[in-house]
Structures are given as structure tokens and as C-alpha cells.
Amino acid sequence: MSNTLVQYVLLRSDLLKDLGWSIGALVAQACHASTAVLHIFKEDEYTIQYLNNLDNMHKVVLEVPNEESLNKIAEKLKENSISHKLWIEQPENIPTCLAIKPYPKDEIKKYVGKFKLYKATMPSKDL
């Protein structure tokens, strides 16, 4: 069993692949969601432990294919009382990313295990 505290961030890959968002915009979405969930749950014991060890934070960014998948995982987490923040970009009102507050890895990976590491890159352009 792993007691390592991990924060999972789930990011929509269609924003880059299909909707033309920049890498910078995607990184910003992940940062917004991660910062928000840490602030919302700042009194939580796991969050406090996670933030007290800044040089050893573990974050895992996972890819979800689209808005529907992001909303489904948000609902599953809610049903199982897993604390998270679904980031909805304003003023567009678009759900872009979800961050789960820090949890021991073994406690949370069953909810996110079907998703793969986010590995998308910018499409190459012909010069």
C-alpha cells in the first residue's frame, strides 16, 4: 500500500486536438483547478500534509477525451464523496479540467485508473 499523497488533475484533450486551444491555455486550466481545490480544502488534513512538503509534491495529469467524460468522472467522484473542483472557464462557461484534492494514492487511484497520462503535444506545422 502506498501512503504517498497524490493530487490528480484530469484535463480535456479535445480542447487542444479539436477546439484549437493552445498548450499555454491548457496549462492555465490545470493550474486554476489545482490552486482552487487546494484553497477550498486548505483545512483538510491531507491537503495540509501535502502543502507542508512542497519539495515532494506528487501531481498526475490525466487525459479525458471530452466534456461528457469530464462531467461523468465529476459525478462519480461526487457520488463517492471524493473532494474535487471541476474548473469551469469563464466567461465561456466551459468545463475544462478537474482537480482532486490530495489523497493517498491507493485511496484514489480506483477512481482515475482508466485514464491515461496526458501526453498530447502540439500538432507539427509544415515549414
Disulfide bonds with the S-S distance in Angstrom:
none
